[in-house]
Amino acid sequence: MTYVIGQACVDVMHKSCVLECPVDCIYEGARALYINPEECVDCGACKLACDAGAIYYETDLPDDEQHHLADNAAFFSETLPGSDAPLGSPGGAAKLGPVGVDTPFVAALPPRGE
């Protein structure tokens, strides 16, 4: 089980959750943040710190946010645009830095406010 970042983070990324994550498992794409399901320890600190209300425990995802469960995992398990291989479990977002791209699902979403 893991926590999942949903739609409310796209084009917002307050990053308050990143500061609270004790295992540094919240990675930055171009338009959204993603929680690595292999590195997450299910502590819930990110959910409590999220200013946008965008983080859910996977079993608490609303029906209209369900697609984000697979999408968050895909950020790490599938090869992202411009990459040669999947990210996998890099062992910490701070060490890796911003990835600069998103999953095709997030990249295809209309910009917030449009």
Secondary structure, 3 states (H helix, E strand, C coil): CCEEECHHHCCCCCCHHHHHCCCCCEEECCCCEEECCCCCCCCCHHHHHCCCCCEEEHHHCCHHHCHHHHHHHHHHHCCCCCCCCCCCCCCCHHHHCCCCCCCHHHHHCCCCCC
